[in-house]
Amino acid sequence: MFTSLLALSILRPQEDVNAFLARVQETYSNMTSYADTGTVVQRVGEYKGKKTFRTLWAKDRGFRFEYRTVQTQRENPDLLVVWGKGEKGKRYWSLTSDVAEGALDELLNDADATALGAATPIFRLLQAPEDEQVPRLTKLGFPNFLLDEKVGGTLCKCVQGSYGQIGVLIWVDPRSMLVVKMRAVDGVDDEVVEETEITYQPQLNPKLTDDKLSFSPPTRRS
């Protein structure tokens, strides 16, 4: 963790941060469906990438994640979609126009490289709680509360912690107990090497039809 982040830390002994994170995790574990839209911004040195994304999930029915490059960037516009049911999934990427098949979690891990890290965080929260390999909120290292902060006009709880050497900040809407923003910071000493910020507009238990969970890739032109 960086000194600059630690300097912001304000401990609140009357609140149990681990119990709070467990409640957030329980909210995701008990969902029957979930949906969000959001934006991810990543800074690596002088590079700045920005993409929009959405996530759709219904228990026992399917999962879908997709991102689009923000059109104002100096990049070729692209679309990536990962969808599936159970452990199996497919991935479509417009830049190659191919469809790959494999394990859903592996396809999402691979997608993180081009989705700027936005493909896996919510998927991991929604996975079965008995999966001990998933970096769940309850495994956040050295968690503590920072000052409450507004995100999108809502006063949110802010938790600081780490996953290994990666410093993490998580903002949670206390009304829904859903994550509305995440920030991950990696660096050497106090110098930031990479920073990723993801904002979410989440929905708890929305009604999702099967057609929204599936995807039909465009016909590849010869």
N, C-alpha and C positions, 0 to 999 in steps of 0.2 A: 504494500500500500504506500501511497505517496504522502509525504509530509503535508503537502497542501490539502489533501483530503482529510487527513487525520486532524488537522487544525480546525476543521469545521465541526468535528464530532462533539455532540452535546449529549452526554449520557443521562438517561432518565431512570433512576433506580426503581421508581414506583411502577414502571412498565416492564414487563417481561418480553424482550424482543424475540426470544426463541418461541414463546407461546404465540406471539403475534404471527410469526412466519409460519408456524404450524397451522394456524387458522386459515391463512391465505392458501397454503398448500391443500388443506382439506376442502376448501371451496372448489378448487380445480379438480380434485380427485372425485368429488361428489357430483360434478356436472353431468347432465345428460346431453347437452350440446353447447357449442361455443362458436362465436364469430367475432372477427375484428377487422378493422382497416387500420393502416398505420404508415409511418414514414421512418426510414432508417438513414442516418447520416454517419459516414465514416471518414475520419481524417487520418491519413498515414503520411507523415512528412508534409509536403506541400500538396499532396493529392487530397481531393475531397470528392467523395462519391455520395449520391443521394438516390434512393429508390422508394417507391411506394409499394405496399404489399397488402394482402388480406389473407386471413386464415378462416377456414370453415371446418367444423368437426362435429360429428354426432356419434354418440356411443354405439358401438357395434354396427355402425352403418358406413363410416368412412371419414377420411381426413383429406383436406385439400389446402395447399399453400401456393400462393403465386405472387410474383413481384413484377413490376415494370420499372424501367429506367425513367427517371424524371426527364421530361422532354427538353428542359432548358440546359441540360448538360451537353458537353461536347463529346458525346459518345453515341454510338449507333443505338437507336431505340431497340429494346429487346423485351421479351416476355419469357419468364420461366415458370412452369407449373409442375408441382409434385402432388400426386394424388394416389390414394389407395385405401385399402380396407384390411384391418388386421395387421399382419407383419409384411404384407406384400404391397408394392407400389410401382408407379410409373413416373417418368419425368420427361417433360417436353421442354425444349429450349429453342426459341425462334431463330437464334443465330446459327444453329446447326440444322434445324428442322428435323431432328431425329427424335425418336422415342426410346428411352432406355427403361429396362425393367429390372427389379431387384428388391432387396429388403427396403421397406419404407424408411426406416431410420437411417440407413446408409445413404439413400438417395438424398435425404434432407441434409445430412452432414456434408455431402458433396456440394449441395446447393448453397450452403453457407458461404462458400468461397466467392460466388458471384452475387449472392443476395446480401452481402455485407454483414453476415452474421445474424440475419433476421429469421432464418428458416427454422431453427431448432428450439429457441427458448420456450415458446408456448407449448410446442409439441412435447417437450420434456416434462412440463408441468402437468400435462394431460395424460401422460403414460401411467400405466398401472403402478400403484404405490409399492408393490412387492419387488419392482425392478431396482435392485440396489446399485446398479451401475449408472443410474440417471442422476445428474447433479441437481437435486431438488433444492428448493428454498431452505429446507430444514438442514441442509448440509453446507450452507453459507458459512464461511470461516470468519470468526471474530465479529459477529454482527453487533451493531449498536444503532440506536436511533439518532438521527439528526433532527434539526428543526423541521416542523411541518412546513410544507411548501405547496403553493397553488400550481396545479397542472390543468390547463384548459378551463380555468375558472373554479376548479374544485380543490379545496384544501386537503392535501394528501399526506399520509405518513411516509416518511423517507427513512430507509434503512441503508446503512453502509456495511459492507463486508468484503469478502474476497473469495475467489475460487483459485487456489494456488497463488500465483504471482499477479493475477489479474484483479485490480481493484474494481468493485462493483457498487453502484448506487441503484436502489430500487424504490420507485414511488408507487404507493398502493392507495386506491380510493377506499376509505374506511367504510363507505356505505355498501359497496358491492364486494369488497375484499378482493378486487381484481387489480392486477398490475397495469398501470397506465403509462409508465415510463421506466426504461432501464438505461444505465450508462456504464460502459466497461472501459477501463483505462489501463493500458499496459505501457511500461517504460523502463528506463534504466536510471537509477537514483531518482532524482526529481524531474527528469526530462521525459515528457510524454512522447512515446514513439507511435502509439496507435490509440485512437479514441473512437468509440462507437456509441451512438445514442439512438435508441429506438423508442418511439412514442406509439401508443395503442389507443384506439377507440373501441373498447371491448363490449361484447354483449353476453350476458349470462343466460343460458338455456333458450336461445332463439329457436323459432320454428324453421327447420331447414328441409327442403325437399331433396330427393335423391339426385335430381338433375344438377343441383348446385354443388354437390359433393363430387360429381364426376367431371370429366373433361374430354372433349373430342378434339384432338389436334387437327389443325387445318391440313387439307390435302397438299402433299408435297408436290411442288411443280417440277416438271422434268426439264 
